[in-house]
Amino acid sequence: MWNDLCTPAQIYAIFAFVYIIWSIIMKQYKSVVGQAFFAIIWTIVLGWICNLGYTGLSWFLLITPIVFTLLMLAITLFTFYKLGTSLADKIKEDSKK
């Protein structure tokens, strides 16, 4: 069955497996069953899309959430950096008074 899956489905399955193992290590047992169920369904869906001949769509569905998450992380880090530097500047100004 593993060899029948296209590359995007295999990559997703690996990411999901690692995340499930991480959840178990972090003792978040309540969410593991739901994560496993979702991972199986989404892996099947990605494989099915590939089998229909839409491998590009399968790659898009795999990569889009990753890119979106990285973008949101970058925006958050940038915002906290700017907030931190402006707060530090304000503290320096207040201490000079």
N, C-alpha and C positions, 0 to 999 in steps of 0.2 A: 504494500500500500504506500509506503514512504516514497518509493521510486516513481510511483504514479503521480505524485504531487508535483506541481510546477515550482520553480524556484521561489517566487513570492510566498506561496503557501508554506513551503519548507522553512523559509526564513521566519515567517510569522510564528510557526509552530515552535521553532527553537527559542525565539524571544519569549513566547508565552510560557514555555516549559521553565526557562530560567526564572521568569517572574513568579511562577507558582512555587518553585523551589525556594526562592527568596522569601515569599510569604510564609512558607512553612518554617523556615529558619527564624523569621521574625515573630513566630507564634501567632499569626493571624489566621487561625484555622477556619474561622467562620466564612471568610471570603474565598477560600481555596476551591470549594465545590463550584461556586458560581464562576470563578475565573476559569476553571478547567472546562466547564460546560461551554462558556462563551468561546474559549480558545478552540475547542473541537468544532463548534459550529462555524466560526469565522474561517478556520483552516479549510473546512469543506467548501465554504462559499468561494474563497479565493481559488481553490483548485477547480471548482465548477466553472468559474468565470474564465480561467485559463483554458479549460477543455472546450469552451464555446468559441475559443479563438481570440479572446480579448485579453491577451497577456499584458498589454500596455495598461489596460484599466486595472488589472490586478496589481501591477506595480504601483500605479497611482494610489490605489486604496491602501496599499501597504506603506508607502512613503509619506503621504500627506499628513497623517497624524504625527509622525516623527518630526517632520519639518515644522509643523504647527507648534508642537511642544517645545522644540528648540528655540523657535522664534519667541514664544511666550517667556521662556526662561531668560533669553537674552534681554528682552524688554524689562522684565522684572529686575534682573541684576543691574541693568543700566539705571533704572529708576531708583533703586536702593543706593547705588553708587552716587548718583546726583543728589539724592536726598541726604545721604551721609556727608558728602563734601559741603553742601550748603549749610547743614546743621553744624558741622565743625567750624566753618567760617563764622557763623553767627555766634558760636560759643567763644571763639577767639576775639571777636569784636566786643562782646559783652565783658570779657575779662580785662580788656584794655581800658574800659571806662572807669 
